[in-house]
Amino acid sequence: MLQHRAVDKQLVPEILLALPAWSDMSSLEKTTNQAMARLHRGRRQVAKSLGWLQSAEIYLDDWIRTDLPEYLDDPGFPEERRVSIVQLLHRFNQGVWAYQRFFNMLKPYLQRIEQQQGRAVRILELASGSGEFSLALAKIAQRSGISIAITGSDYFDEHVNACNNKALRLGLNVEFKQLNAFDLSEIAENSYDLVFIAQSLHHFTPGQVAMMIHQAMRVAHTGFMGVDGQRSLSLFAIVPSAGVLMRSRDFIHDAWITLRKFYTESELTMIGQIAAPEAQVIARRSTLPGYSVLTVMHA
Ligand SMILES: C[S@@+](CC[C@H](N)C(=O)[O-])C[C@H]1O[C@@H](n2cnc3c(N)ncnc32)[C@H](O)[C@@H]1O
């Protein structure tokens, strides 16, 4: 529920066709935000001609949505509580076997790139938070015999510093740096093979996600992969319960906002197609339930 596949199948191509051309990051951001607003308006219009169950789903989805920021994104929120939220998210990730699953999603690309390029696969992780996926990826790839060079990054210095200390302590060759996920202008073209981001797309507006993808395609030789929770009602039962188990009001607050903000797979596809019109854009649900995976690869 909440994916609106049948309705969007008709609406998204119409919106893409009528979209004005964009020329720079600012017009890409504006155009993408407008396209998303049109999609939501279009759904409400179509809802009037649908049966009650389908139209109720569209109105419920609209009602759930929010623009409220998470504590994690609030620079005014106490630093130590932000760090504590990403650490709790790490425990949640361990509980749902997230890191191995993210690796499994990346694996075919890693193997292909290593084989084609004959060198270590260069990966940039954006919004890496606790940094635990970048660190886990270094270990899992080593165990799997895949050679990688991974750089983690986050907007907040406290995460970056904590991650660099952790990598040093563990003796892992993973570097973390401060980066705004939708401003990659300082990075040279083709510096990486893949740009990856986990559980963070919903932190950004559609326009910001589009700017991120467009710039990722410039800095990455192969492309971009974003994994985020799948927009669905079932997660409304699971994720806040995890927050209650962890006894953290901050985690529950952010988890609740997160669920309301997740993008649908057709929304992710539309954003990817606007940001990188020449690329191969696919958004699908993960093999095991819970995540949506967006891949934007150079054709
Ligand atoms: C939900 S956490 C995800 C952390 C990690 N990827 C994971 O899966 O555990 C979202 C992360 O996005 C980061 N973030 C927020 N705004 C950002 C921005 N503009 N650029 C880069 N990172 C940002 C936050 O600091 C936080 O670490």
The ligand as an SDF file (V2000), in Angstrom:
LIG
                    3D

 27 29  0  0  0  0  0  0  0  0999 V2000
   19.0150    8.5430    8.6480 C   0  0  0  0  0  0  0  0  0  0  0  0
   20.7070    8.9930    8.7350 S   0  0  0  0  0  0  0  0  0  0  0  0
   21.4110    7.7200    7.7570 C   0  0  0  0  0  0  0  0  0  0  0  0
   22.7710    7.3550    8.2070 C   0  0  0  0  0  0  0  0  0  0  0  0
   23.3740    6.1300    7.5250 C   0  0  0  0  0  0  0  0  0  0  0  0
   23.4080    6.2780    6.0800 N   0  0  0  0  0  0  0  0  0  0  0  0
   22.6460    4.8800    7.9160 C   0  0  0  0  0  0  0  0  0  0  0  0
   21.9980    4.2790    7.0280 O   0  0  0  0  0  0  0  0  0  0  0  0
   22.7030    4.4790    9.0670 O   0  0  0  0  0  0  0  0  0  0  0  0
   20.7550   10.4120    7.7090 C   0  0  0  0  0  0  0  0  0  0  0  0
   22.1060   11.0690    7.6590 C   0  0  0  0  0  0  0  0  0  0  0  0
   22.0280   12.1560    6.7350 O   0  0  0  0  0  0  0  0  0  0  0  0
   22.9210   13.1530    7.1690 C   0  0  0  0  0  0  0  0  0  0  0  0
   22.6120   14.4100    6.4700 N   0  0  0  0  0  0  0  0  0  0  0  0
   21.5880   15.2640    6.6490 C   0  0  0  0  0  0  0  0  0  0  0  0
   21.6710   16.2800    5.7690 N   0  0  0  0  0  0  0  0  0  0  0  0
   22.7680   16.0490    4.9870 C   0  0  0  0  0  0  0  0  0  0  0  0
   23.3630   16.7340    3.8840 C   0  0  0  0  0  0  0  0  0  0  0  0
   22.8520   17.8590    3.3870 N   0  0  0  0  0  0  0  0  0  0  0  0
   24.4600   16.1870    3.3430 N   0  0  0  0  0  0  0  0  0  0  0  0
   25.0000   15.0420    3.8240 C   0  0  0  0  0  0  0  0  0  0  0  0
   24.4860   14.3680    4.8680 N   0  0  0  0  0  0  0  0  0  0  0  0
   23.3730   14.8580    5.4380 C   0  0  0  0  0  0  0  0  0  0  0  0
   22.6780   13.1830    8.6750 C   0  0  0  0  0  0  0  0  0  0  0  0
   23.7330   13.7970    9.3670 O   0  0  0  0  0  0  0  0  0  0  0  0
   22.5670   11.6920    8.9840 C   0  0  0  0  0  0  0  0  0  0  0  0
   23.7970   11.1500    9.3390 O   0  0  0  0  0  0  0  0  0  0  0  0
  1  2  1  0
  2  3  1  0
  2 10  1  0
  3  4  1  0
  4  5  1  0
  5  6  1  0
  5  7  1  0
  7  8  2  0
  7  9  1  0
 10 11  1  0
 11 12  1  0
 11 26  1  0
 12 13  1  0
 13 14  1  0
 13 24  1  0
 14 15  1  0
 14 23  1  0
 15 16  2  0
 16 17  1  0
 17 18  1  0
 17 23  2  0
 18 19  1  0
 18 20  2  0
 20 21  1  0
 21 22  2  0
 22 23  1  0
 24 25  1  0
 24 26  1  0
 26 27  1  0
M  CHG  2   2   1   9  -1
M  END
$$$$
